[in-house]
Amino acid sequence: MLRTTTVAAVRAFKPVQVSAIPRRAYSDDAFKKKETAEEAKYFRAKEAEEIKKLKEALAAKEKEIAALKNKK
């Protein structure tokens, strides 16, 4: 009887890299960019509101100064 040998296909063992940080299918960079843009938009609006209040206060002071100058 002939002896037959079977050869099994063997794959090279490739260890799976395990990380404490979960990997996501989406880019974290896109979210960081959006967050930065939203923060910039928020602070621009706040600064515009502050500038508007300061301009109104300046106009009121200028009226007051003009009234005092006319009084003399």
Biopython code that builds the backbone (N, CA, C, O; Angstrom):
import numpy as np
from Bio.PDB.StructureBuilder import StructureBuilder

atoms = [
    (1, "MET", "N", (0.806, -1.141, 0.000)),
    (1, "MET", "CA", (0.000, 0.000, 0.000)),
    (1, "MET", "C", (0.882, 1.249, 0.000)),
    (1, "MET", "O", (1.882, 1.336, 0.712)),
    (2, "LEU", "N", (0.479, 2.184, -0.807)),
    (2, "LEU", "CA", (1.251, 3.405, -0.900)),
    (2, "LEU", "C", (0.876, 4.324, 0.260)),
    (2, "LEU", "O", (-0.274, 4.440, 0.685)),
    (3, "ARG", "N", (1.863, 4.919, 0.699)),
    (3, "ARG", "CA", (1.652, 5.854, 1.796)),
    (3, "ARG", "C", (1.341, 7.240, 1.221)),
    (3, "ARG", "O", (2.099, 7.754, 0.399)),
    (4, "THR", "N", (0.253, 7.832, 1.641)),
    (4, "THR", "CA", (-0.093, 9.168, 1.161)),
    (4, "THR", "C", (0.058, 10.154, 2.309)),
    (4, "THR", "O", (-0.312, 9.882, 3.451)),
    (5, "THR", "N", (0.591, 11.260, 1.978)),
    (5, "THR", "CA", (0.744, 12.313, 2.988)),
    (5, "THR", "C", (-0.140, 13.487, 2.603)),
    (5, "THR", "O", (-0.267, 13.850, 1.434)),
    (6, "THR", "N", (-0.721, 14.042, 3.591)),
    (6, "THR", "CA", (-1.545, 15.225, 3.328)),
    (6, "THR", "C", (-0.813, 16.436, 3.869)),
    (6, "THR", "O", (-0.236, 16.412, 4.956)),
    (7, "VAL", "N", (-0.853, 17.472, 3.094)),
    (7, "VAL", "CA", (-0.210, 18.703, 3.494)),
    (7, "VAL", "C", (-1.332, 19.712, 3.787)),
    (7, "VAL", "O", (-2.153, 20.027, 2.925)),
    (8, "ALA", "N", (-1.337, 20.189, 4.993)),
    (8, "ALA", "CA", (-2.336, 21.185, 5.364)),
    (8, "ALA", "C", (-1.758, 22.574, 5.121)),
    (8, "ALA", "O", (-0.585, 22.840, 5.382)),
    (9, "ALA", "N", (-2.596, 23.421, 4.629)),
    (9, "ALA", "CA", (-2.155, 24.796, 4.403)),
    (9, "ALA", "C", (-2.056, 25.480, 5.770)),
    (9, "ALA", "O", (-2.999, 25.453, 6.561)),
    (10, "VAL", "N", (-0.925, 26.078, 6.024)),
    (10, "VAL", "CA", (-0.697, 26.723, 7.307)),
    (10, "VAL", "C", (-0.513, 28.217, 7.070)),
    (10, "VAL", "O", (0.313, 28.639, 6.260)),
    (11, "ARG", "N", (-1.281, 28.985, 7.775)),
    (11, "ARG", "CA", (-1.124, 30.435, 7.684)),
    (11, "ARG", "C", (-0.138, 30.894, 8.746)),
    (11, "ARG", "O", (-0.030, 30.325, 9.832)),
    (12, "ALA", "N", (0.561, 31.930, 8.385)),
    (12, "ALA", "CA", (1.476, 32.513, 9.370)),
    (12, "ALA", "C", (0.632, 33.227, 10.424)),
    (12, "ALA", "O", (-0.328, 33.922, 10.091)),
    (13, "PHE", "N", (0.985, 33.059, 11.667)),
    (13, "PHE", "CA", (0.235, 33.676, 12.759)),
    (13, "PHE", "C", (0.517, 35.168, 12.779)),
    (13, "PHE", "O", (1.668, 35.597, 12.861)),
    (14, "LYS", "N", (-0.527, 35.936, 12.703)),
    (14, "LYS", "CA", (-0.399, 37.381, 12.731)),
    (14, "LYS", "C", (-1.123, 37.868, 13.976)),
    (14, "LYS", "O", (-2.349, 37.777, 14.046)),
    (15, "PRO", "N", (-0.391, 38.386, 14.966)),
    (15, "PRO", "CA", (-1.066, 38.828, 16.187)),
    (15, "PRO", "C", (-1.955, 40.038, 15.926)),
    (15, "PRO", "O", (-1.606, 40.929, 15.151)),
    (16, "VAL", "N", (-3.075, 40.053, 16.567)),
    (16, "VAL", "CA", (-4.009, 41.163, 16.443)),
    (16, "VAL", "C", (-3.558, 42.261, 17.385)),
    (16, "VAL", "O", (-3.289, 42.021, 18.562)),
    (17, "GLN", "N", (-3.479, 43.453, 16.858)),
    (17, "GLN", "CA", (-3.051, 44.575, 17.679)),
    (17, "GLN", "C", (-4.228, 45.035, 18.525)),
    (17, "GLN", "O", (-5.273, 45.414, 17.998)),
    (18, "VAL", "N", (-4.053, 44.998, 19.819)),
    (18, "VAL", "CA", (-5.094, 45.407, 20.740)),
    (18, "VAL", "C", (-4.700, 46.755, 21.310)),
    (18, "VAL", "O", (-3.573, 46.954, 21.765)),
    (19, "SER", "N", (-5.648, 47.675, 21.275)),
    (19, "SER", "CA", (-5.379, 49.016, 21.744)),
    (19, "SER", "C", (-6.445, 49.415, 22.749)),
    (19, "SER", "O", (-7.594, 48.980, 22.665)),
    (20, "ALA", "N", (-6.047, 50.250, 23.699)),
    (20, "ALA", "CA", (-7.003, 50.747, 24.677)),
    (20, "ALA", "C", (-7.933, 51.765, 24.036)),
    (20, "ALA", "O", (-9.047, 51.982, 24.513)),
    (21, "ILE", "N", (-7.477, 52.390, 22.955)),
    (21, "ILE", "CA", (-8.270, 53.388, 22.254)),
    (21, "ILE", "C", (-9.064, 52.673, 21.158)),
    (21, "ILE", "O", (-8.471, 52.060, 20.270)),
    (22, "PRO", "N", (-10.383, 52.742, 21.209)),
    (22, "PRO", "CA", (-11.167, 52.071, 20.167)),
    (22, "PRO", "C", (-10.989, 52.760, 18.821)),
    (22, "PRO", "O", (-10.927, 53.987, 18.744)),
    (23, "ARG", "N", (-10.909, 51.989, 17.802)),
    (23, "ARG", "CA", (-10.783, 52.521, 16.447)),
    (23, "ARG", "C", (-12.177, 52.700, 15.872)),
    (23, "ARG", "O", (-13.054, 51.858, 16.061)),
    (24, "ARG", "N", (-12.367, 53.792, 15.177)),
    (24, "ARG", "CA", (-13.676, 54.081, 14.607)),
    (24, "ARG", "C", (-13.574, 54.100, 13.090)),
    (24, "ARG", "O", (-12.495, 54.226, 12.512)),
    (25, "ALA", "N", (-14.717, 53.973, 12.482)),
    (25, "ALA", "CA", (-14.760, 53.989, 11.022)),
    (25, "ALA", "C", (-14.724, 55.409, 10.483)),
    (25, "ALA", "O", (-14.487, 55.606, 9.291)),
    (26, "TYR", "N", (-14.952, 56.405, 11.335)),
    (26, "TYR", "CA", (-14.949, 57.787, 10.886)),
    (26, "TYR", "C", (-13.683, 58.489, 11.364)),
    (26, "TYR", "O", (-12.961, 57.986, 12.225)),
    (27, "SER", "N", (-13.436, 59.625, 10.805)),
    (27, "SER", "CA", (-12.214, 60.361, 11.115)),
    (27, "SER", "C", (-12.432, 61.279, 12.311)),
    (27, "SER", "O", (-13.356, 62.092, 12.307)),
    (28, "ASP", "N", (-11.605, 61.159, 13.312)),
    (28, "ASP", "CA", (-11.672, 62.068, 14.458)),
    (28, "ASP", "C", (-11.310, 63.485, 14.028)),
    (28, "ASP", "O", (-11.775, 64.458, 14.621)),
    (29, "ASP", "N", (-10.483, 63.596, 13.002)),
    (29, "ASP", "CA", (-10.034, 64.906, 12.547)),
    (29, "ASP", "C", (-11.205, 65.755, 12.059)),
    (29, "ASP", "O", (-11.227, 66.966, 12.281)),
    (30, "ALA", "N", (-12.160, 65.141, 11.410)),
    (30, "ALA", "CA", (-13.317, 65.889, 10.907)),
    (30, "ALA", "C", (-14.113, 66.468, 12.066)),
    (30, "ALA", "O", (-14.592, 67.600, 11.993)),
    (31, "PHE", "N", (-14.254, 65.696, 13.128)),
    (31, "PHE", "CA", (-14.992, 66.187, 14.287)),
    (31, "PHE", "C", (-14.231, 67.298, 14.993)),
    (31, "PHE", "O", (-14.840, 68.248, 15.485)),
    (32, "LYS", "N", (-12.920, 67.193, 15.050)),
    (32, "LYS", "CA", (-12.113, 68.242, 15.670)),
    (32, "LYS", "C", (-12.226, 69.540, 14.872)),
    (32, "LYS", "O", (-12.322, 70.625, 15.445)),
    (33, "LYS", "N", (-12.214, 69.416, 13.554)),
    (33, "LYS", "CA", (-12.352, 70.605, 12.702)),
    (33, "LYS", "C", (-13.712, 71.260, 12.907)),
    (33, "LYS", "O", (-13.809, 72.483, 12.998)),
    (34, "LYS", "N", (-14.760, 70.445, 12.978)),
    (34, "LYS", "CA", (-16.108, 70.985, 13.176)),
    (34, "LYS", "C", (-16.212, 71.653, 14.539)),
    (34, "LYS", "O", (-16.804, 72.724, 14.668)),
    (35, "GLU", "N", (-15.635, 71.018, 15.559)),
    (35, "GLU", "CA", (-15.675, 71.589, 16.907)),
    (35, "GLU", "C", (-14.953, 72.936, 16.943)),
    (35, "GLU", "O", (-15.448, 73.897, 17.533)),
    (36, "THR", "N", (-13.791, 72.999, 16.316)),
    (36, "THR", "CA", (-13.023, 74.244, 16.269)),
    (36, "THR", "C", (-13.806, 75.331, 15.543)),
    (36, "THR", "O", (-13.822, 76.484, 15.975)),
    (37, "ALA", "N", (-14.453, 74.965, 14.441)),
    (37, "ALA", "CA", (-15.245, 75.939, 13.684)),
    (37, "ALA", "C", (-16.429, 76.443, 14.505)),
    (37, "ALA", "O", (-16.734, 77.635, 14.492)),
    (38, "GLU", "N", (-17.096, 75.533, 15.222)),
    (38, "GLU", "CA", (-18.246, 75.933, 16.042)),
    (38, "GLU", "C", (-17.807, 76.855, 17.179)),
    (38, "GLU", "O", (-18.495, 77.824, 17.497)),
    (39, "GLU", "N", (-16.655, 76.549, 17.792)),
    (39, "GLU", "CA", (-16.141, 77.403, 18.864)),
    (39, "GLU", "C", (-15.806, 78.790, 18.323)),
    (39, "GLU", "O", (-16.127, 79.798, 18.953)),
    (40, "ALA", "N", (-15.171, 78.845, 17.172)),
    (40, "ALA", "CA", (-14.807, 80.133, 16.570)),
    (40, "ALA", "C", (-16.068, 80.936, 16.256)),
    (40, "ALA", "O", (-16.113, 82.145, 16.488)),
    (41, "LYS", "N", (-17.083, 80.266, 15.731)),
    (41, "LYS", "CA", (-18.345, 80.941, 15.414)),
    (41, "LYS", "C", (-18.986, 81.499, 16.680)),
    (41, "LYS", "O", (-19.480, 82.627, 16.678)),
    (42, "TYR", "N", (-18.983, 80.726, 17.751)),
    (42, "TYR", "CA", (-19.572, 81.157, 19.020)),
    (42, "TYR", "C", (-18.856, 82.396, 19.553)),
    (42, "TYR", "O", (-19.501, 83.371, 19.940)),
    (43, "PHE", "N", (-17.527, 82.357, 19.573)),
    (43, "PHE", "CA", (-16.770, 83.478, 20.126)),
    (43, "PHE", "C", (-16.839, 84.718, 19.238)),
    (43, "PHE", "O", (-16.815, 85.837, 19.750)),
    (44, "ARG", "N", (-16.925, 84.544, 17.920)),
    (44, "ARG", "CA", (-17.113, 85.702, 17.038)),
    (44, "ARG", "C", (-18.444, 86.386, 17.336)),
    (44, "ARG", "O", (-18.525, 87.614, 17.362)),
    (45, "ALA", "N", (-19.484, 85.588, 17.560)),
    (45, "ALA", "CA", (-20.802, 86.160, 17.877)),
    (45, "ALA", "C", (-20.758, 86.890, 19.214)),
    (45, "ALA", "O", (-21.322, 87.977, 19.346)),
    (46, "LYS", "N", (-20.090, 86.300, 20.210)),
    (46, "LYS", "CA", (-19.976, 86.949, 21.527)),
    (46, "LYS", "C", (-19.206, 88.265, 21.409)),
    (46, "LYS", "O", (-19.606, 89.273, 21.991)),
    (47, "GLU", "N", (-18.109, 88.256, 20.662)),
    (47, "GLU", "CA", (-17.311, 89.464, 20.492)),
    (47, "GLU", "C", (-18.098, 90.541, 19.747)),
    (47, "GLU", "O", (-18.006, 91.720, 20.086)),
    (48, "ALA", "N", (-18.874, 90.144, 18.732)),
    (48, "ALA", "CA", (-19.686, 91.107, 17.992)),
    (48, "ALA", "C", (-20.726, 91.738, 18.919)),
    (48, "ALA", "O", (-20.998, 92.935, 18.828)),
    (49, "GLU", "N", (-21.298, 90.940, 19.800)),
    (49, "GLU", "CA", (-22.275, 91.454, 20.761)),
    (49, "GLU", "C", (-21.614, 92.446, 21.725)),
    (49, "GLU", "O", (-22.187, 93.492, 22.031)),
    (50, "GLU", "N", (-20.419, 92.119, 22.198)),
    (50, "GLU", "CA", (-19.686, 93.021, 23.094)),
    (50, "GLU", "C", (-19.330, 94.325, 22.387)),
    (50, "GLU", "O", (-19.458, 95.401, 22.971)),
    (51, "ILE", "N", (-18.887, 94.237, 21.140)),
    (51, "ILE", "CA", (-18.525, 95.432, 20.375)),
    (51, "ILE", "C", (-19.751, 96.328, 20.186)),
    (51, "ILE", "O", (-19.663, 97.551, 20.296)),
    (52, "LYS", "N", (-20.899, 95.700, 19.899)),
    (52, "LYS", "CA", (-22.135, 96.474, 19.731)),
    (52, "LYS", "C", (-22.477, 97.224, 21.015)),
    (52, "LYS", "O", (-22.840, 98.399, 20.963)),
    (53, "LYS", "N", (-22.365, 96.562, 22.166)),
    (53, "LYS", "CA", (-22.645, 97.218, 23.450)),
    (53, "LYS", "C", (-21.670, 98.357, 23.716)),
    (53, "LYS", "O", (-22.066, 99.423, 24.189)),
    (54, "LEU", "N", (-20.388, 98.128, 23.409)),
    (54, "LEU", "CA", (-19.384, 99.172, 23.620)),
    (54, "LEU", "C", (-19.637, 100.388, 22.721)),
    (54, "LEU", "O", (-19.475, 101.530, 23.151)),
    (55, "LYS", "N", (-20.036, 100.129, 21.466)),
    (55, "LYS", "CA", (-20.334, 101.237, 20.553)),
    (55, "LYS", "C", (-21.531, 102.033, 21.050)),
    (55, "LYS", "O", (-21.544, 103.261, 20.969)),
    (56, "GLU", "N", (-22.543, 101.325, 21.568)),
    (56, "GLU", "CA", (-23.714, 102.022, 22.113)),
    (56, "GLU", "C", (-23.322, 102.867, 23.330)),
    (56, "GLU", "O", (-23.779, 104.000, 23.481)),
    (57, "ALA", "N", (-22.473, 102.306, 24.194)),
    (57, "ALA", "CA", (-22.013, 103.048, 25.368)),
    (57, "ALA", "C", (-21.195, 104.260, 24.945)),
    (57, "ALA", "O", (-21.332, 105.332, 25.533)),
    (58, "LEU", "N", (-20.351, 104.107, 23.939)),
    (58, "LEU", "CA", (-19.541, 105.210, 23.428)),
    (58, "LEU", "C", (-20.428, 106.311, 22.862)),
    (58, "LEU", "O", (-20.187, 107.494, 23.105)),
    (59, "ALA", "N", (-21.450, 105.925, 22.110)),
    (59, "ALA", "CA", (-22.362, 106.920, 21.538)),
    (59, "ALA", "C", (-23.086, 107.680, 22.646)),
    (59, "ALA", "O", (-23.282, 108.891, 22.550)),
    (60, "ALA", "N", (-23.484, 106.961, 23.702)),
    (60, "ALA", "CA", (-24.160, 107.618, 24.827)),
    (60, "ALA", "C", (-23.221, 108.599, 25.520)),
    (60, "ALA", "O", (-23.633, 109.703, 25.876)),
    (61, "LYS", "N", (-21.962, 108.207, 25.712)),
    (61, "LYS", "CA", (-20.977, 109.101, 26.347)),
    (61, "LYS", "C", (-20.696, 110.316, 25.475)),
    (61, "LYS", "O", (-20.546, 111.426, 25.986)),
    (62, "GLU", "N", (-20.624, 110.112, 24.153)),
    (62, "GLU", "CA", (-20.387, 111.240, 23.249)),
    (62, "GLU", "C", (-21.552, 112.222, 23.291)),
    (62, "GLU", "O", (-21.348, 113.435, 23.240)),
    (63, "LYS", "N", (-22.777, 111.695, 23.384)),
    (63, "LYS", "CA", (-23.949, 112.577, 23.514)),
    (63, "LYS", "C", (-23.874, 113.365, 24.815)),
    (63, "LYS", "O", (-24.171, 114.559, 24.858)),
    (64, "GLU", "N", (-23.472, 112.673, 25.866)),
    (64, "GLU", "CA", (-23.349, 113.321, 27.173)),
    (64, "GLU", "C", (-22.293, 114.420, 27.135)),
    (64, "GLU", "O", (-22.511, 115.506, 27.672)),
    (65, "ILE", "N", (-21.163, 114.151, 26.514)),
    (65, "ILE", "CA", (-20.089, 115.146, 26.402)),
    (65, "ILE", "C", (-20.553, 116.336, 25.571)),
    (65, "ILE", "O", (-20.292, 117.490, 25.913)),
    (66, "ALA", "N", (-21.245, 116.038, 24.473)),
    (66, "ALA", "CA", (-21.757, 117.123, 23.618)),
    (66, "ALA", "C", (-22.759, 117.983, 24.383)),
    (66, "ALA", "O", (-22.768, 119.207, 24.245)),
    (67, "ALA", "N", (-23.597, 117.345, 25.184)),
    (67, "ALA", "CA", (-24.579, 118.094, 25.975)),
    (67, "ALA", "C", (-23.883, 118.979, 27.007)),
    (67, "ALA", "O", (-24.310, 120.108, 27.247)),
    (68, "LEU", "N", (-22.832, 118.480, 27.606)),
    (68, "LEU", "CA", (-22.074, 119.255, 28.604)),
    (68, "LEU", "C", (-21.353, 120.433, 27.936)),
    (68, "LEU", "O", (-21.283, 121.520, 28.509)),
    (69, "LYS", "N", (-20.820, 120.221, 26.732)),
    (69, "LYS", "CA", (-20.145, 121.299, 26.028)),
    (69, "LYS", "C", (-21.129, 122.386, 25.627)),
    (69, "LYS", "O", (-20.798, 123.571, 25.684)),
    (70, "ASN", "N", (-22.322, 122.003, 25.225)),
    (70, "ASN", "CA", (-23.344, 122.985, 24.818)),
    (70, "ASN", "C", (-23.893, 123.751, 26.013)),
    (70, "ASN", "O", (-24.381, 124.872, 25.868)),
    (71, "LYS", "N", (-23.813, 123.156, 27.175)),
    (71, "LYS", "CA", (-24.317, 123.785, 28.395)),
    (71, "LYS", "C", (-23.466, 125.000, 28.796)),
    (71, "LYS", "O", (-23.984, 125.974, 29.344)),
    (72, "LYS", "N", (-22.187, 124.932, 28.524)),
    (72, "LYS", "CA", (-21.268, 126.005, 28.943)),
    (72, "LYS", "C", (-21.490, 127.249, 28.214)),
    (72, "LYS", "O", (-20.798, 128.237, 28.454)),
]
sb = StructureBuilder()
sb.init_structure("model")
sb.init_model(0)
sb.init_chain("A")
sb.init_seg("    ")
for serial, (resi, resn, name, xyz) in enumerate(atoms, 1):
    if name == "N":
        sb.init_residue(resn, " ", resi, " ")
    sb.init_atom(name, np.array(xyz, "f"), 0.0, 1.0, " ", f" {name:<3s}", serial, name[0])
structure = sb.get_structure()
